[in-house]
Amino acid sequence: MTPRRKLMTKNALAIEYLAKDFISRDIGSKILTISEYEKMIDVARGTIQNAIKQLVDSGAIAVESRGQLGTYLSHKDLKLLLEFRRNFIFGWGNATTIFSNLRRVEYRFINNNGKYA
């Protein structure tokens, strides 16, 4: 574990990990269980639950519980998830570059009638 990671709070570590995980997941896909996240991140269940709640309350994600079938990602706001990642892992310079590139991609997408150039 890096010295920077040692200084991060467990909640910040959980939010960082979950934001990264949700960025990579497709909408409609099943997310891991609290127990699976707990083992991967090595924090308590309550910490994982609080981190997910914070992401949901902020509008970064929405999840849908389907009982025994599991919980599914029903919405994600990529900008907000990247913001959570930036706050906990990126320096300001890197974040500025990422958001600048994201804006360029969005601009090209809009100007090409919804088709990526």
VEXDREN-339697 format. One record per residue: residue number from 1; residue in one letter; chain; z, y negated, x negated of N, C-alpha, C in turn. Coordinates in nm, 4 decimals, decimal comma. Layout:
N
     i   aa   ch        n_w        n_v        n_u       ca_w       ca_v       ca_u        c_w        c_v        c_u
   NUM    A    A          Z          Y          X          Z          Y          X          Z          Y          X
...
***
This chain:
117
     i   aa   ch        n_w        n_v        n_u       ca_w       ca_v       ca_u        c_w        c_v        c_u
     1    M    A     0,0000     0,1183    -0,0853     0,0000     0,0000     0,0000     0,0000    -0,1240    -0,0894
     2    T    A    -0,0862    -0,2184    -0,0570    -0,0970    -0,3398    -0,1370     0,0242    -0,4292    -0,1144
     3    P    A     0,0532    -0,5181    -0,2095     0,1656    -0,6110    -0,1899     0,1498    -0,6963    -0,0643
     4    R    A     0,0256    -0,7350    -0,0329     0,0026    -0,8164     0,0870     0,0397    -0,7373     0,2120
     5    R    A     0,0043    -0,6098     0,2157     0,0380    -0,5253     0,3306     0,1885    -0,5107     0,3454
     6    K    A     0,2594    -0,5035     0,2340     0,4048    -0,4900     0,2403     0,4685    -0,6125     0,3045
     7    L    A     0,4045    -0,7278     0,2874     0,4585    -0,8524     0,3417     0,4250    -0,8720     0,4891
     8    M    A     0,3265    -0,7996     0,5387     0,2874    -0,8144     0,6788     0,3923    -0,7519     0,7691
     9    T    A     0,4160    -0,8147     0,8827     0,5063    -0,7537     0,9799     0,4381    -0,6313     1,0389
    10    K    A     0,5181    -0,5422     1,0927     0,4604    -0,4222     1,1535     0,3731    -0,4585     1,2729
    11    N    A     0,4125    -0,5605     1,3469     0,3320    -0,6036     1,4609     0,1963    -0,6565     1,4143
    12    A    A     0,1968    -0,7371     1,3078     0,0714    -0,7905     1,2546    -0,0174    -0,6779     1,2033
    13    L    A     0,0428    -0,5801     1,1380    -0,0323    -0,4658     1,0878    -0,0964    -0,3884     1,2028
    14    A    A    -0,0207    -0,3685     1,3102    -0,0725    -0,2962     1,4271    -0,1865    -0,3737     1,4923
    15    I    A    -0,1698    -0,5039     1,5095    -0,2748    -0,5855     1,5714    -0,4006    -0,5832     1,4858
    16    E    A    -0,3845    -0,5959     1,3547    -0,4992    -0,5927     1,2636    -0,5745    -0,4605     1,2773
    17    Y    A    -0,5015    -0,3513     1,2742    -0,5641    -0,2192     1,2825    -0,6337    -0,1997     1,4172
    18    L    A    -0,5643    -0,2364     1,5248    -0,6214    -0,2181     1,6584    -0,7447    -0,3061     1,6788
    19    A    A    -0,7394    -0,4302     1,6312    -0,8558    -0,5188     1,6435    -0,9757    -0,4567     1,5722
    20    K    A    -0,9527    -0,4048     1,4527    -1,0598    -0,3391     1,3774    -1,1131    -0,2185     1,4549
    21    D    A    -1,0230    -0,1402     1,5104    -1,0627    -0,0215     1,5861    -1,1444    -0,0597     1,7094
    22    F    A    -1,0990    -0,1604     1,7838    -1,1684    -0,1994     1,9065    -1,3028    -0,2656     1,8778
    23    I    A    -1,3157    -0,3340     1,7643    -1,4445    -0,3924     1,7261    -1,5484    -0,2815     1,7123
    24    S    A    -1,5065    -0,1685     1,6572    -1,6012    -0,0592     1,6307    -1,6290     0,0288     1,7526
    25    R    A    -1,5503     0,0160     1,8576    -1,5684     0,1014     1,9763    -1,6630     0,0364     2,0769
    26    D    A    -1,7376     0,1215     2,1462    -1,8259     0,0744     2,2530    -1,7462     0,0560     2,3814
    27    I    A    -1,7888    -0,0401     2,4626    -1,7279    -0,0567     2,5945    -1,7551     0,0705     2,6741
    28    G    A    -1,6522     0,1188     2,7414    -1,6634     0,2430     2,8168    -1,6179     0,3652     2,7397
    29    S    A    -1,5888     0,3469     2,6105    -1,5444     0,4612     2,5305    -1,3930     0,4793     2,5424
    30    K    A    -1,3506     0,6013     2,5226    -1,2091     0,6355     2,5295    -1,1399     0,5865     2,4027
    31    I    A    -1,0232     0,5249     2,4197    -0,9461     0,4828     2,3034    -0,8451     0,5924     2,2700
    32    L    A    -0,7910     0,5847     2,1514    -0,6918     0,6828     2,1091    -0,5644     0,6677     2,1905
    33    T    A    -0,4830     0,7700     2,1886    -0,3537     0,7627     2,2565    -0,2559     0,6831     2,1713
    34    I    A    -0,1481     0,6387     2,2331    -0,0435     0,5674     2,1598     0,0074     0,6552     2,0460
    35    S    A     0,0266     0,7835     2,0723     0,0752     0,8769     1,9692    -0,0214     0,8857     1,8514
    36    E    A    -0,1511     0,8876     1,8797    -0,2501     0,8937     1,7714    -0,2478     0,7662     1,6882
    37    Y    A    -0,2418     0,6508     1,7548    -0,2317     0,5249     1,6803    -0,1021     0,5196     1,6004
    38    E    A     0,0056     0,5680     1,6597     0,1366     0,5679     1,5945     0,1303     0,6426     1,4610
    39    K    A     0,0661     0,7574     1,4602     0,0541     0,8368     1,3373    -0,0372     0,7699     1,2355
    40    M    A    -0,1452     0,7088     1,2820    -0,2422     0,6476     1,1911    -0,1882     0,5217     1,1247
    41    I    A    -0,1145     0,4419     1,2011    -0,0677     0,3134     1,1501     0,0723     0,3247     1,0908
    42    D    A     0,1443     0,4281     1,1283     0,2803     0,4522     1,0811     0,3768     0,3425     1,1275
    43    V    A     0,3681     0,3118     1,2562     0,4630     0,2205     1,3202     0,5094     0,2850     1,4506
    44    A    A     0,6131     0,2298     1,5093     0,6717     0,2864     1,6309     0,5807     0,2665     1,7526
    45    R    A     0,6024     0,3507     1,8531     0,5250     0,3446     1,9784     0,5312     0,2060     2,0415
    46    G    A     0,6510     0,1494     2,0447     0,6687     0,0176     2,1053     0,5865    -0,0891     2,0352
    47    T    A     0,5735    -0,0767     1,9036     0,4937    -0,1725     1,8270     0,3467    -0,1623     1,8663
    48    I    A     0,2978    -0,0400     1,8824     0,1587    -0,0187     1,9251     0,1394    -0,0742     2,0660
    49    Q    A     0,2325    -0,0434     2,1548     0,2223    -0,0910     2,2930     0,2237    -0,2433     2,2985
    50    N    A     0,3108    -0,3063     2,2184     0,3162    -0,4529     2,2151     0,1869    -0,5121     2,1601
    51    A    A     0,1303    -0,4491     2,0581     0,0060    -0,4993     1,9994    -0,1090    -0,4893     2,0998
    52    I    A    -0,1179    -0,3771     2,1695    -0,2224    -0,3623     2,2720    -0,2020    -0,4650     2,3826
    53    K    A    -0,0772    -0,4852     2,4237    -0,0467    -0,5834     2,5283    -0,0886    -0,7233     2,4843
    54    Q    A    -0,0626    -0,7565     2,3582    -0,1001    -0,8882     2,3080    -0,2526    -0,9046     2,3096
    55    L    A    -0,3255    -0,8014     2,2711    -0,4716    -0,8082     2,2742    -0,5237    -0,8192     2,4176
    56    V    A    -0,4609    -0,7473     2,5101    -0,5001    -0,7541     2,6518    -0,4674    -0,8919     2,7090
    57    D    A    -0,3446    -0,9395     2,6857    -0,3017    -1,0692     2,7399    -0,3862    -1,1851     2,6880
    58    S    A    -0,4369    -1,1722     2,5664    -0,5186    -1,2791     2,5085    -0,6626    -1,2762     2,5598
    59    G    A    -0,7005    -1,1663     2,6253    -0,8375    -1,1524     2,6732    -0,9315    -1,0905     2,5707
    60    A    A    -0,8770    -1,0476     2,4567    -0,9607    -0,9866     2,3532    -1,0151    -0,8518     2,3987
    61    I    A    -0,9346    -0,7793     2,4774    -0,9786    -0,6502     2,5309    -0,9271    -0,6341     2,6731
    62    A    A    -0,9868    -0,5412     2,7433    -0,9338    -0,4927     2,8711    -0,9462    -0,3414     2,8650
    63    V    A    -0,8443    -0,2736     2,9139    -0,8453    -0,1277     2,9141    -0,8256    -0,0772     3,0556
    64    E    A    -0,8764     0,0421     3,0798    -0,8663     0,1038     3,2115    -0,8054     0,2422     3,1944
    65    S    A    -0,6918     0,2635     3,2590    -0,6274     0,3938     3,2539    -0,6909     0,4852     3,3580
    66    R    A    -0,7251     0,6056     3,3155    -0,7847     0,7036     3,4069    -0,6979     0,8294     3,4143
    67    G    A    -0,5679     0,8076     3,4181    -0,4740     0,9186     3,4307    -0,4841     1,0152     3,3148
    68    Q    A    -0,4973     1,1429     3,3464    -0,5022     1,2457     3,2428    -0,6298     1,2403     3,1592
    69    L    A    -0,7292     1,1695     3,2057    -0,8533     1,1567     3,1288    -0,8366     1,0635     3,0097
    70    G    A    -0,7357     0,9778     3,0134    -0,7102     0,8862     2,9031    -0,7310     0,7414     2,9414
    71    T    A    -0,7338     0,6574     2,8408    -0,7520     0,5136     2,8590    -0,8842     0,4740     2,7950
    72    Y    A    -0,9578     0,3885     2,8643    -1,0919     0,3508     2,8208    -1,1017     0,2006     2,7993
    73    L    A    -1,1832     0,1621     2,7026    -1,2086     0,0216     2,6739    -1,3078    -0,0304     2,7770
    74    S    A    -1,2642    -0,1222     2,8626    -1,3518    -0,1719     2,9688    -1,4110    -0,3098     2,9384
    75    H    A    -1,3563    -0,3779     2,8393    -1,4077    -0,5100     2,8002    -1,3593    -0,5398     2,6597
    76    K    A    -1,4432    -0,6074     2,5820    -1,3975    -0,6589     2,4531    -1,4667    -0,7909     2,4258
    77    D    A    -1,3905    -0,8832     2,3721    -1,4419    -1,0133     2,3326    -1,4472    -1,0120     2,1805
    78    L    A    -1,5665    -0,9931     2,1271    -1,5832    -0,9775     1,9835    -1,5297    -1,0973     1,9059
    79    K    A    -1,5524    -1,2170     1,9578    -1,5037    -1,3366     1,8884    -1,3514    -1,3358     1,8768
    80    L    A    -1,2836    -1,3019     1,9864    -1,1374    -1,2982     1,9815    -1,0870    -1,1870     1,8904
    81    L    A    -1,1515    -1,0714     1,8943    -1,1099    -0,9624     1,8056    -1,1287    -1,0016     1,6594
    82    L    A    -1,2395    -1,0676     1,6291    -1,2604    -1,1152     1,4920    -1,1575    -1,2206     1,4548
    83    E    A    -1,1186    -1,3017     1,5510    -1,0143    -1,4020     1,5268    -0,8819    -1,3338     1,4924
    84    F    A    -0,8466    -1,2300     1,5659    -0,7249    -1,1553     1,5329    -0,7358    -1,0946     1,3937
    85    R    A    -0,8508    -1,0395     1,3601    -0,8700    -0,9831     1,2264    -0,8582    -1,0928     1,1214
    86    R    A    -0,9176    -1,2070     1,1486    -0,9143    -1,3161     1,0513    -0,7724    -1,3633     1,0275
    87    N    A    -0,6959    -1,3762     1,1344    -0,5599    -1,4259     1,1209    -0,4736    -1,3350     1,0360
    88    F    A    -0,5038    -1,2069     1,0364    -0,4166    -1,1138     0,9671    -0,4730    -1,0599     0,8372
    89    I    A    -0,6033    -1,0729     0,8145    -0,6571    -1,0089     0,6945    -0,7512    -1,0970     0,6131
    90    F    A    -0,8315    -1,1796     0,6753    -0,9285    -1,2580     0,6014    -0,8686    -1,3902     0,5554
    91    G    A    -0,9212    -1,4405     0,4441    -0,8904    -1,5769     0,4054    -0,9785    -1,6703     0,4862
    92    W    A    -0,9445    -1,7981     0,4883    -1,0220    -1,8929     0,5692    -1,1685    -1,8979     0,5275
    93    G    A    -1,1960    -1,8880     0,3977    -1,3346    -1,8937     0,3518    -1,4173    -1,7794     0,4066
    94    N    A    -1,3641    -1,6588     0,3991    -1,4356    -1,5427     0,4513    -1,4552    -1,5531     0,6014
    95    A    A    -1,3534    -1,5985     0,6718    -1,3625    -1,6092     0,8175    -1,4687    -1,7106     0,8570
    96    T    A    -1,4742    -1,8215     0,7849    -1,5741    -1,9233     0,8148    -1,7141    -1,8654     0,7982
    97    T    A    -1,7343    -1,7886     0,6932    -1,8637    -1,7254     0,6701    -1,8976    -1,6279     0,7820
    98    I    A    -1,8019    -1,5473     0,8222    -1,8250    -1,4497     0,9286    -1,8618    -1,5193     1,0587
    99    F    A    -1,7854    -1,6237     1,0954    -1,8138    -1,6929     1,2208    -1,9456    -1,7686     1,2143
   100    S    A    -1,9782    -1,8214     1,0984    -2,1065    -1,8888     1,0820    -2,2207    -1,7893     1,1014
   101    N    A    -2,2086    -1,6724     1,0411    -2,3109    -1,5689     1,0572    -2,3179    -1,5208     1,2014
   102    L    A    -2,2032    -1,5059     1,2663    -2,1999    -1,4621     1,4056    -2,2708    -1,5639     1,4947
   103    R    A    -2,2480    -1,6928     1,4698    -2,3147    -1,7966     1,5482    -2,4669    -1,7890     1,5304
   104    R    A    -2,5117    -1,7638     1,4071    -2,6551    -1,7528     1,3821    -2,7158    -1,6350     1,4574
   105    V    A    -2,6467    -1,5225     1,4577    -2,6950    -1,4045     1,5297    -2,7012    -1,4341     1,6791
   106    E    A    -2,5962    -1,4985     1,7335    -2,5953    -1,5332     1,8755    -2,7093    -1,6288     1,9082
   107    Y    A    -2,7326    -1,7265     1,8223    -2,8392    -1,8234     1,8447    -2,9745    -1,7530     1,8495
   108    R    A    -2,9985    -1,6621     1,7528    -3,1246    -1,5876     1,7514    -3,1378    -1,4997     1,8749
   109    F    A    -3,0279    -1,4406     1,9174    -3,0280    -1,3545     2,0352    -3,0665    -1,4341     2,1593
   110    I    A    -3,0062    -1,5505     2,1753    -3,0337    -1,6359     2,2913    -3,1781    -1,6857     2,2880
   111    N    A    -3,2251    -1,7270     2,1721    -3,3609    -1,7808     2,1607    -3,4696    -1,6742     2,1680
   112    N    A    -3,4333    -1,5490     2,1621    -3,5308    -1,4399     2,1740    -3,5155    -1,3671     2,3066
   113    N    A    -3,4679    -1,4382     2,4078    -3,4532    -1,3826     2,5426    -3,3741    -1,2527     2,5452
   114    G    A    -3,2642    -1,2518     2,4724    -3,1764    -1,1357     2,4756    -3,2180    -1,0213     2,3858
   115    K    A    -3,3144    -1,0446     2,2982    -3,3569    -0,9408     2,2043    -3,3170    -0,9830     2,0640
   116    Y    A    -3,2570    -0,8910     1,9910    -3,2185    -0,9221     1,8541    -3,3419    -0,9358     1,7669
   117    A    A    -3,3401    -1,0402     1,6842    -3,4545    -1,0640     1,5952    -3,4324    -0,9949     1,4627
***
